[in-house]
Amino acid sequence: MPRYDFQCLDCQAEFELDLKIAEKEGNSNKKICKKCQSSHIEQIITFKGAISTSSSSSSAAPSCPTGSCPFMKN
């Protein structure tokens, strides 16, 4: 099940929710703040990717699997 990041617009708490796509898009009773129980929340976009380096050399630059990474200057 996909995990989404949200922020409460009342208490400013940030939290994650595991929601089905239909729950994320619709009105789900799961979409409430874990801290204050408010339903006044919005999804925030975060990047939680990982870039691995070669184990053969600790000075090797990180690389993307596709060879062209938009987050790295080549």
PyMOL Python script that loads the backbone (N, CA, C, O; Angstrom):
from pymol import cmd

cmd.read_pdbstr("""\
ATOM      1  N   MET A   1       0.851  -1.170   0.000  1.00  0.00           N
ATOM      2  CA  MET A   1       0.000   0.000   0.000  1.00  0.00           C
ATOM      3  C   MET A   1       0.903   1.241   0.000  1.00  0.00           C
ATOM      4  O   MET A   1       1.865   1.306   0.765  1.00  0.00           O
ATOM      5  N   PRO A   2       0.598   2.214  -0.847  1.00  0.00           N
ATOM      6  CA  PRO A   2       1.437   3.416  -0.904  1.00  0.00           C
ATOM      7  C   PRO A   2       1.386   4.222   0.385  1.00  0.00           C
ATOM      8  O   PRO A   2       0.378   4.239   1.090  1.00  0.00           O
ATOM      9  N   ARG A   3       2.490   4.883   0.672  1.00  0.00           N
ATOM     10  CA  ARG A   3       2.604   5.728   1.864  1.00  0.00           C
ATOM     11  C   ARG A   3       2.719   7.180   1.397  1.00  0.00           C
ATOM     12  O   ARG A   3       3.508   7.492   0.505  1.00  0.00           O
ATOM     13  N   TYR A   4       1.933   8.053   2.002  1.00  0.00           N
ATOM     14  CA  TYR A   4       1.894   9.461   1.629  1.00  0.00           C
ATOM     15  C   TYR A   4       2.214  10.324   2.843  1.00  0.00           C
ATOM     16  O   TYR A   4       1.911   9.959   3.979  1.00  0.00           O
ATOM     17  N   ASP A   5       2.835  11.476   2.584  1.00  0.00           N
ATOM     18  CA  ASP A   5       3.159  12.431   3.628  1.00  0.00           C
ATOM     19  C   ASP A   5       2.100  13.527   3.644  1.00  0.00           C
ATOM     20  O   ASP A   5       1.673  14.022   2.601  1.00  0.00           O
ATOM     21  N   PHE A   6       1.691  13.890   4.852  1.00  0.00           N
ATOM     22  CA  PHE A   6       0.685  14.929   5.028  1.00  0.00           C
ATOM     23  C   PHE A   6       1.144  15.917   6.089  1.00  0.00           C
ATOM     24  O   PHE A   6       2.011  15.621   6.912  1.00  0.00           O
ATOM     25  N   GLN A   7       0.533  17.112   6.048  1.00  0.00           N
ATOM     26  CA  GLN A   7       0.743  18.100   7.094  1.00  0.00           C
ATOM     27  C   GLN A   7      -0.621  18.594   7.536  1.00  0.00           C
ATOM     28  O   GLN A   7      -1.501  18.860   6.717  1.00  0.00           O
ATOM     29  N   CYS A   8      -0.780  18.711   8.842  1.00  0.00           N
ATOM     30  CA  CYS A   8      -2.019  19.225   9.410  1.00  0.00           C
ATOM     31  C   CYS A   8      -2.002  20.743   9.290  1.00  0.00           C
ATOM     32  O   CYS A   8      -1.022  21.388   9.663  1.00  0.00           O
ATOM     33  N   LEU A   9      -3.073  21.307   8.775  1.00  0.00           N
ATOM     34  CA  LEU A   9      -3.165  22.757   8.628  1.00  0.00           C
ATOM     35  C   LEU A   9      -3.569  23.440   9.926  1.00  0.00           C
ATOM     36  O   LEU A   9      -3.521  24.667  10.020  1.00  0.00           O
ATOM     37  N   ASP A  10      -3.969  22.658  10.930  1.00  0.00           N
ATOM     38  CA  ASP A  10      -4.335  23.231  12.227  1.00  0.00           C
ATOM     39  C   ASP A  10      -3.152  23.267  13.193  1.00  0.00           C
ATOM     40  O   ASP A  10      -2.848  24.313  13.766  1.00  0.00           O
ATOM     41  N   CYS A  11      -2.479  22.116  13.375  1.00  0.00           N
ATOM     42  CA  CYS A  11      -1.381  22.053  14.361  1.00  0.00           C
ATOM     43  C   CYS A  11       0.006  21.990  13.715  1.00  0.00           C
ATOM     44  O   CYS A  11       1.015  21.966  14.420  1.00  0.00           O
ATOM     45  N   GLN A  12       0.063  21.963  12.383  1.00  0.00           N
ATOM     46  CA  GLN A  12       1.312  21.934  11.602  1.00  0.00           C
ATOM     47  C   GLN A  12       2.105  20.624  11.723  1.00  0.00           C
ATOM     48  O   GLN A  12       3.236  20.556  11.241  1.00  0.00           O
ATOM     49  N   ALA A  13       1.553  19.601  12.341  1.00  0.00           N
ATOM     50  CA  ALA A  13       2.243  18.310  12.471  1.00  0.00           C
ATOM     51  C   ALA A  13       2.389  17.667  11.095  1.00  0.00           C
ATOM     52  O   ALA A  13       1.491  17.763  10.258  1.00  0.00           O
ATOM     53  N   GLU A  14       3.532  17.007  10.866  1.00  0.00           N
ATOM     54  CA  GLU A  14       3.755  16.242   9.642  1.00  0.00           C
ATOM     55  C   GLU A  14       3.715  14.764   9.999  1.00  0.00           C
ATOM     56  O   GLU A  14       4.247  14.352  11.030  1.00  0.00           O
ATOM     57  N   PHE A  15       3.080  13.967   9.139  1.00  0.00           N
ATOM     58  CA  PHE A  15       2.924  12.546   9.421  1.00  0.00           C
ATOM     59  C   PHE A  15       2.723  11.789   8.126  1.00  0.00           C
ATOM     60  O   PHE A  15       2.449  12.383   7.083  1.00  0.00           O
ATOM     61  N   GLU A  16       2.860  10.468   8.199  1.00  0.00           N
ATOM     62  CA  GLU A  16       2.675   9.589   7.047  1.00  0.00           C
ATOM     63  C   GLU A  16       1.414   8.773   7.236  1.00  0.00           C
ATOM     64  O   GLU A  16       1.039   8.417   8.353  1.00  0.00           O
ATOM     65  N   LEU A  17       0.766   8.485   6.113  1.00  0.00           N
ATOM     66  CA  LEU A  17      -0.405   7.612   6.128  1.00  0.00           C
ATOM     67  C   LEU A  17      -0.264   6.579   5.021  1.00  0.00           C
ATOM     68  O   LEU A  17       0.157   6.906   3.912  1.00  0.00           O
ATOM     69  N   ASP A  18      -0.611   5.347   5.316  1.00  0.00           N
ATOM     70  CA  ASP A  18      -0.689   4.288   4.315  1.00  0.00           C
ATOM     71  C   ASP A  18      -2.118   4.287   3.793  1.00  0.00           C
ATOM     72  O   ASP A  18      -3.055   3.960   4.521  1.00  0.00           O
ATOM     73  N   LEU A  19      -2.279   4.657   2.523  1.00  0.00           N
ATOM     74  CA  LEU A  19      -3.608   4.764   1.937  1.00  0.00           C
ATOM     75  C   LEU A  19      -3.646   4.096   0.575  1.00  0.00           C
ATOM     76  O   LEU A  19      -2.674   4.146  -0.179  1.00  0.00           O
ATOM     77  N   LYS A  20      -4.762   3.477   0.266  1.00  0.00           N
ATOM     78  CA  LYS A  20      -4.999   3.017  -1.093  1.00  0.00           C
ATOM     79  C   LYS A  20      -5.202   4.259  -1.951  1.00  0.00           C
ATOM     80  O   LYS A  20      -5.571   5.316  -1.439  1.00  0.00           O
ATOM     81  N   ILE A  21      -4.965   4.136  -3.247  1.00  0.00           N
ATOM     82  CA  ILE A  21      -5.089   5.292  -4.128  1.00  0.00           C
ATOM     83  C   ILE A  21      -6.493   5.894  -4.045  1.00  0.00           C
ATOM     84  O   ILE A  21      -6.644   7.116  -4.030  1.00  0.00           O
ATOM     85  N   ALA A  22      -7.511   5.050  -3.992  1.00  0.00           N
ATOM     86  CA  ALA A  22      -8.886   5.539  -3.891  1.00  0.00           C
ATOM     87  C   ALA A  22      -9.110   6.301  -2.577  1.00  0.00           C
ATOM     88  O   ALA A  22      -9.855   7.280  -2.548  1.00  0.00           O
ATOM     89  N   GLU A  23      -8.467   5.852  -1.493  1.00  0.00           N
ATOM     90  CA  GLU A  23      -8.592   6.552  -0.208  1.00  0.00           C
ATOM     91  C   GLU A  23      -7.896   7.904  -0.262  1.00  0.00           C
ATOM     92  O   GLU A  23      -8.389   8.882   0.300  1.00  0.00           O
ATOM     93  N   LYS A  24      -6.757   7.959  -0.933  1.00  0.00           N
ATOM     94  CA  LYS A  24      -6.003   9.215  -1.036  1.00  0.00           C
ATOM     95  C   LYS A  24      -6.791  10.245  -1.828  1.00  0.00           C
ATOM     96  O   LYS A  24      -6.841  11.417  -1.454  1.00  0.00           O
ATOM     97  N   GLU A  25      -7.408   9.811  -2.922  1.00  0.00           N
ATOM     98  CA  GLU A  25      -8.121  10.728  -3.805  1.00  0.00           C
ATOM     99  C   GLU A  25      -9.489  11.134  -3.264  1.00  0.00           C
ATOM    100  O   GLU A  25      -9.954  12.242  -3.535  1.00  0.00           O
ATOM    101  N   GLY A  26     -10.135  10.262  -2.510  1.00  0.00           N
ATOM    102  CA  GLY A  26     -11.482  10.544  -2.027  1.00  0.00           C
ATOM    103  C   GLY A  26     -11.496  11.009  -0.583  1.00  0.00           C
ATOM    104  O   GLY A  26     -10.463  11.341  -0.002  1.00  0.00           O
ATOM    105  N   ASN A  27     -12.672  11.023  -0.031  1.00  0.00           N
ATOM    106  CA  ASN A  27     -12.847  11.386   1.367  1.00  0.00           C
ATOM    107  C   ASN A  27     -12.762  10.128   2.209  1.00  0.00           C
ATOM    108  O   ASN A  27     -13.721   9.361   2.292  1.00  0.00           O
ATOM    109  N   SER A  28     -11.618   9.917   2.829  1.00  0.00           N
ATOM    110  CA  SER A  28     -11.412   8.727   3.638  1.00  0.00           C
ATOM    111  C   SER A  28     -11.379   9.120   5.108  1.00  0.00           C
ATOM    112  O   SER A  28     -10.829  10.159   5.472  1.00  0.00           O
ATOM    113  N   ASN A  29     -11.974   8.279   5.946  1.00  0.00           N
ATOM    114  CA  ASN A  29     -11.928   8.549   7.383  1.00  0.00           C
ATOM    115  C   ASN A  29     -10.539   8.301   7.964  1.00  0.00           C
ATOM    116  O   ASN A  29     -10.306   8.572   9.142  1.00  0.00           O
ATOM    117  N   LYS A  30      -9.612   7.787   7.149  1.00  0.00           N
ATOM    118  CA  LYS A  30      -8.229   7.597   7.582  1.00  0.00           C
ATOM    119  C   LYS A  30      -7.414   8.884   7.469  1.00  0.00           C
ATOM    120  O   LYS A  30      -6.335   8.988   8.053  1.00  0.00           O
ATOM    121  N   LYS A  31      -7.923   9.863   6.721  1.00  0.00           N
ATOM    122  CA  LYS A  31      -7.180  11.094   6.478  1.00  0.00           C
ATOM    123  C   LYS A  31      -7.424  12.105   7.597  1.00  0.00           C
ATOM    124  O   LYS A  31      -8.099  13.117   7.407  1.00  0.00           O
ATOM    125  N   ILE A  32      -6.854  11.803   8.775  1.00  0.00           N
ATOM    126  CA  ILE A  32      -6.936  12.710   9.915  1.00  0.00           C
ATOM    127  C   ILE A  32      -5.557  12.848  10.551  1.00  0.00           C
ATOM    128  O   ILE A  32      -4.730  11.941  10.460  1.00  0.00           O
ATOM    129  N   CYS A  33      -5.318  13.972  11.186  1.00  0.00           N
ATOM    130  CA  CYS A  33      -4.045  14.236  11.840  1.00  0.00           C
ATOM    131  C   CYS A  33      -3.851  13.276  13.008  1.00  0.00           C
ATOM    132  O   CYS A  33      -4.757  13.075  13.817  1.00  0.00           O
ATOM    133  N   LYS A  34      -2.670  12.690  13.085  1.00  0.00           N
ATOM    134  CA  LYS A  34      -2.379  11.752  14.171  1.00  0.00           C
ATOM    135  C   LYS A  34      -2.212  12.464  15.507  1.00  0.00           C
ATOM    136  O   LYS A  34      -2.350  11.845  16.563  1.00  0.00           O
ATOM    137  N   LYS A  35      -1.913  13.767  15.467  1.00  0.00           N
ATOM    138  CA  LYS A  35      -1.667  14.516  16.700  1.00  0.00           C
ATOM    139  C   LYS A  35      -2.945  15.131  17.277  1.00  0.00           C
ATOM    140  O   LYS A  35      -3.256  14.944  18.454  1.00  0.00           O
ATOM    141  N   CYS A  36      -3.686  15.869  16.435  1.00  0.00           N
ATOM    142  CA  CYS A  36      -4.849  16.601  16.961  1.00  0.00           C
ATOM    143  C   CYS A  36      -6.190  16.082  16.442  1.00  0.00           C
ATOM    144  O   CYS A  36      -7.238  16.610  16.812  1.00  0.00           O
ATOM    145  N   GLN A  37      -6.169  15.058  15.593  1.00  0.00           N
ATOM    146  CA  GLN A  37      -7.369  14.423  15.039  1.00  0.00           C
ATOM    147  C   GLN A  37      -8.154  15.313  14.082  1.00  0.00           C
ATOM    148  O   GLN A  37      -9.320  15.037  13.801  1.00  0.00           O
ATOM    149  N   SER A  38      -7.532  16.375  13.579  1.00  0.00           N
ATOM    150  CA  SER A  38      -8.185  17.258  12.614  1.00  0.00           C
ATOM    151  C   SER A  38      -8.212  16.588  11.238  1.00  0.00           C
ATOM    152  O   SER A  38      -7.304  15.832  10.890  1.00  0.00           O
ATOM    153  N   SER A  39      -9.249  16.869  10.467  1.00  0.00           N
ATOM    154  CA  SER A  39      -9.308  16.390   9.091  1.00  0.00           C
ATOM    155  C   SER A  39      -8.865  17.486   8.118  1.00  0.00           C
ATOM    156  O   SER A  39      -8.974  17.325   6.902  1.00  0.00           O
ATOM    157  N   HIS A  40      -8.375  18.577   8.647  1.00  0.00           N
ATOM    158  CA  HIS A  40      -7.911  19.714   7.843  1.00  0.00           C
ATOM    159  C   HIS A  40      -6.430  19.502   7.526  1.00  0.00           C
ATOM    160  O   HIS A  40      -5.560  20.149   8.109  1.00  0.00           O
ATOM    161  N   ILE A  41      -6.158  18.580   6.589  1.00  0.00           N
ATOM    162  CA  ILE A  41      -4.784  18.206   6.258  1.00  0.00           C
ATOM    163  C   ILE A  41      -4.553  18.356   4.764  1.00  0.00           C
ATOM    164  O   ILE A  41      -5.500  18.388   3.978  1.00  0.00           O
ATOM    165  N   GLU A  42      -3.283  18.449   4.379  1.00  0.00           N
ATOM    166  CA  GLU A  42      -2.946  18.471   2.965  1.00  0.00           C
ATOM    167  C   GLU A  42      -1.730  17.596   2.728  1.00  0.00           C
ATOM    168  O   GLU A  42      -0.869  17.444   3.594  1.00  0.00           O
ATOM    169  N   GLN A  43      -1.681  17.023   1.531  1.00  0.00           N
ATOM    170  CA  GLN A  43      -0.549  16.169   1.175  1.00  0.00           C
ATOM    171  C   GLN A  43       0.651  17.052   0.881  1.00  0.00           C
ATOM    172  O   GLN A  43       0.525  18.096   0.241  1.00  0.00           O
ATOM    173  N   ILE A  44       1.819  16.624   1.355  1.00  0.00           N
ATOM    174  CA  ILE A  44       3.063  17.302   1.024  1.00  0.00           C
ATOM    175  C   ILE A  44       3.913  16.338   0.208  1.00  0.00           C
ATOM    176  O   ILE A  44       3.844  15.122   0.393  1.00  0.00           O
ATOM    177  N   ILE A  45       4.700  16.884  -0.680  1.00  0.00           N
ATOM    178  CA  ILE A  45       5.531  16.071  -1.565  1.00  0.00           C
ATOM    179  C   ILE A  45       6.952  16.051  -1.004  1.00  0.00           C
ATOM    180  O   ILE A  45       7.556  17.099  -0.779  1.00  0.00           O
ATOM    181  N   THR A  46       7.469  14.864  -0.784  1.00  0.00           N
ATOM    182  CA  THR A  46       8.832  14.703  -0.292  1.00  0.00           C
ATOM    183  C   THR A  46       9.563  13.713  -1.189  1.00  0.00           C
ATOM    184  O   THR A  46       8.937  12.873  -1.835  1.00  0.00           O
ATOM    185  N   PHE A  47      10.878  13.815  -1.227  1.00  0.00           N
ATOM    186  CA  PHE A  47      11.692  12.879  -1.988  1.00  0.00           C
ATOM    187  C   PHE A  47      12.403  11.971  -1.000  1.00  0.00           C
ATOM    188  O   PHE A  47      13.203  12.433  -0.187  1.00  0.00           O
ATOM    189  N   LYS A  48      12.112  10.685  -1.073  1.00  0.00           N
ATOM    190  CA  LYS A  48      12.720   9.725  -0.154  1.00  0.00           C
ATOM    191  C   LYS A  48      13.480   8.671  -0.927  1.00  0.00           C
ATOM    192  O   LYS A  48      13.414   7.486  -0.599  1.00  0.00           O
ATOM    193  N   GLY A  49      14.189   9.085  -1.934  1.00  0.00           N
ATOM    194  CA  GLY A  49      14.957   8.152  -2.743  1.00  0.00           C
ATOM    195  C   GLY A  49      16.323   7.917  -2.134  1.00  0.00           C
ATOM    196  O   GLY A  49      16.747   8.631  -1.225  1.00  0.00           O
ATOM    197  N   ALA A  50      16.990   6.928  -2.634  1.00  0.00           N
ATOM    198  CA  ALA A  50      18.339   6.606  -2.177  1.00  0.00           C
ATOM    199  C   ALA A  50      19.255   6.506  -3.377  1.00  0.00           C
ATOM    200  O   ALA A  50      18.881   5.970  -4.420  1.00  0.00           O
ATOM    201  N   ILE A  51      20.438   7.019  -3.221  1.00  0.00           N
ATOM    202  CA  ILE A  51      21.461   6.884  -4.257  1.00  0.00           C
ATOM    203  C   ILE A  51      22.583   6.069  -3.650  1.00  0.00           C
ATOM    204  O   ILE A  51      23.142   6.438  -2.617  1.00  0.00           O
ATOM    205  N   SER A  52      22.908   4.972  -4.285  1.00  0.00           N
ATOM    206  CA  SER A  52      23.949   4.106  -3.742  1.00  0.00           C
ATOM    207  C   SER A  52      25.268   4.383  -4.443  1.00  0.00           C
ATOM    208  O   SER A  52      25.302   4.857  -5.579  1.00  0.00           O
ATOM    209  N   THR A  53      26.339   4.081  -3.752  1.00  0.00           N
ATOM    210  CA  THR A  53      27.662   4.235  -4.332  1.00  0.00           C
ATOM    211  C   THR A  53      28.275   2.861  -4.523  1.00  0.00           C
ATOM    212  O   THR A  53      27.839   1.880  -3.921  1.00  0.00           O
ATOM    213  N   SER A  54      29.272   2.806  -5.354  1.00  0.00           N
ATOM    214  CA  SER A  54      29.960   1.552  -5.621  1.00  0.00           C
ATOM    215  C   SER A  54      30.686   1.094  -4.363  1.00  0.00           C
ATOM    216  O   SER A  54      31.321   1.905  -3.690  1.00  0.00           O
ATOM    217  N   SER A  55      30.604  -0.167  -4.043  1.00  0.00           N
ATOM    218  CA  SER A  55      31.274  -0.681  -2.850  1.00  0.00           C
ATOM    219  C   SER A  55      32.765  -0.908  -3.085  1.00  0.00           C
ATOM    220  O   SER A  55      33.514  -1.151  -2.139  1.00  0.00           O
ATOM    221  N   SER A  56      33.198  -0.828  -4.345  1.00  0.00           N
ATOM    222  CA  SER A  56      34.605  -1.085  -4.636  1.00  0.00           C
ATOM    223  C   SER A  56      35.491   0.119  -4.324  1.00  0.00           C
ATOM    224  O   SER A  56      36.702  -0.023  -4.157  1.00  0.00           O
ATOM    225  N   SER A  57      34.893   1.289  -4.247  1.00  0.00           N
ATOM    226  CA  SER A  57      35.682   2.483  -3.977  1.00  0.00           C
ATOM    227  C   SER A  57      34.852   3.460  -3.159  1.00  0.00           C
ATOM    228  O   SER A  57      33.741   3.818  -3.550  1.00  0.00           O
ATOM    229  N   SER A  58      35.387   3.887  -2.035  1.00  0.00           N
ATOM    230  CA  SER A  58      34.648   4.810  -1.190  1.00  0.00           C
ATOM    231  C   SER A  58      34.630   6.212  -1.780  1.00  0.00           C
ATOM    232  O   SER A  58      33.829   7.041  -1.348  1.00  0.00           O
ATOM    233  N   SER A  59      35.497   6.508  -2.764  1.00  0.00           N
ATOM    234  CA  SER A  59      35.520   7.832  -3.365  1.00  0.00           C
ATOM    235  C   SER A  59      34.707   7.891  -4.658  1.00  0.00           C
ATOM    236  O   SER A  59      34.704   8.919  -5.336  1.00  0.00           O
ATOM    237  N   ALA A  60      34.027   6.818  -5.003  1.00  0.00           N
ATOM    238  CA  ALA A  60      33.245   6.796  -6.232  1.00  0.00           C
ATOM    239  C   ALA A  60      32.043   7.714  -6.097  1.00  0.00           C
ATOM    240  O   ALA A  60      31.429   7.800  -5.034  1.00  0.00           O
ATOM    241  N   ALA A  61      31.715   8.392  -7.174  1.00  0.00           N
ATOM    242  CA  ALA A  61      30.560   9.281  -7.175  1.00  0.00           C
ATOM    243  C   ALA A  61      29.285   8.455  -7.265  1.00  0.00           C
ATOM    244  O   ALA A  61      29.277   7.403  -7.903  1.00  0.00           O
ATOM    245  N   PRO A  62      28.210   8.917  -6.637  1.00  0.00           N
ATOM    246  CA  PRO A  62      26.940   8.204  -6.743  1.00  0.00           C
ATOM    247  C   PRO A  62      26.465   8.174  -8.187  1.00  0.00           C
ATOM    248  O   PRO A  62      26.753   9.083  -8.965  1.00  0.00           O
ATOM    249  N   SER A  63      25.738   7.127  -8.537  1.00  0.00           N
ATOM    250  CA  SER A  63      25.211   7.039  -9.895  1.00  0.00           C
ATOM    251  C   SER A  63      23.764   6.596  -9.854  1.00  0.00           C
ATOM    252  O   SER A  63      23.331   5.932  -8.913  1.00  0.00           O
ATOM    253  N   CYS A  64      23.025   6.969 -10.878  1.00  0.00           N
ATOM    254  CA  CYS A  64      21.631   6.565 -11.005  1.00  0.00           C
ATOM    255  C   CYS A  64      21.563   5.329 -11.892  1.00  0.00           C
ATOM    256  O   CYS A  64      22.387   5.175 -12.794  1.00  0.00           O
ATOM    257  N   PRO A  65      20.610   4.459 -11.656  1.00  0.00           N
ATOM    258  CA  PRO A  65      20.510   3.231 -12.433  1.00  0.00           C
ATOM    259  C   PRO A  65      20.325   3.475 -13.925  1.00  0.00           C
ATOM    260  O   PRO A  65      20.761   2.659 -14.737  1.00  0.00           O
ATOM    261  N   THR A  66      19.691   4.577 -14.300  1.00  0.00           N
ATOM    262  CA  THR A  66      19.448   4.852 -15.718  1.00  0.00           C
ATOM    263  C   THR A  66      20.655   5.486 -16.386  1.00  0.00           C
ATOM    264  O   THR A  66      20.677   5.624 -17.609  1.00  0.00           O
ATOM    265  N   GLY A  67      21.659   5.875 -15.612  1.00  0.00           N
ATOM    266  CA  GLY A  67      22.849   6.509 -16.166  1.00  0.00           C
ATOM    267  C   GLY A  67      22.730   8.014 -16.255  1.00  0.00           C
ATOM    268  O   GLY A  67      23.742   8.704 -16.379  1.00  0.00           O
ATOM    269  N   SER A  68      21.536   8.533 -16.196  1.00  0.00           N
ATOM    270  CA  SER A  68      21.312   9.975 -16.256  1.00  0.00           C
ATOM    271  C   SER A  68      20.401  10.348 -15.102  1.00  0.00           C
ATOM    272  O   SER A  68      19.216  10.013 -15.100  1.00  0.00           O
ATOM    273  N   CYS A  69      20.950  11.032 -14.135  1.00  0.00           N
ATOM    274  CA  CYS A  69      20.193  11.361 -12.940  1.00  0.00           C
ATOM    275  C   CYS A  69      19.883  12.859 -12.919  1.00  0.00           C
ATOM    276  O   CYS A  69      20.802  13.673 -13.009  1.00  0.00           O
ATOM    277  N   PRO A  70      18.599  13.240 -12.802  1.00  0.00           N
ATOM    278  CA  PRO A  70      18.267  14.660 -12.801  1.00  0.00           C
ATOM    279  C   PRO A  70      18.733  15.384 -11.536  1.00  0.00           C
ATOM    280  O   PRO A  70      18.721  16.614 -11.495  1.00  0.00           O
ATOM    281  N   PHE A  71      19.139  14.650 -10.516  1.00  0.00           N
ATOM    282  CA  PHE A  71      19.547  15.262  -9.262  1.00  0.00           C
ATOM    283  C   PHE A  71      21.063  15.413  -9.140  1.00  0.00           C
ATOM    284  O   PHE A  71      21.553  16.008  -8.180  1.00  0.00           O
ATOM    285  N   MET A  72      21.797  14.880 -10.102  1.00  0.00           N
ATOM    286  CA  MET A  72      23.258  14.935 -10.069  1.00  0.00           C
ATOM    287  C   MET A  72      23.750  15.724 -11.267  1.00  0.00           C
ATOM    288  O   MET A  72      23.214  15.585 -12.366  1.00  0.00           O
ATOM    289  N   LYS A  73      24.760  16.548 -11.066  1.00  0.00           N
ATOM    290  CA  LYS A  73      25.384  17.240 -12.195  1.00  0.00           C
ATOM    291  C   LYS A  73      26.439  16.316 -12.785  1.00  0.00           C
ATOM    292  O   LYS A  73      27.328  15.849 -12.074  1.00  0.00           O
ATOM    293  N   ASN A  74      26.342  16.056 -14.067  1.00  0.00           N
ATOM    294  CA  ASN A  74      27.292  15.163 -14.736  1.00  0.00           C
ATOM    295  C   ASN A  74      28.438  15.954 -15.308  1.00  0.00           C
ATOM    296  O   ASN A  74      29.345  15.380 -15.911  1.00  0.00           O
TER     297      ASN A  74
END
""", "prot")
cmd.dss("prot")
cmd.show_as("cartoon", "prot")
cmd.util.cbc("prot")
cmd.orient("prot")
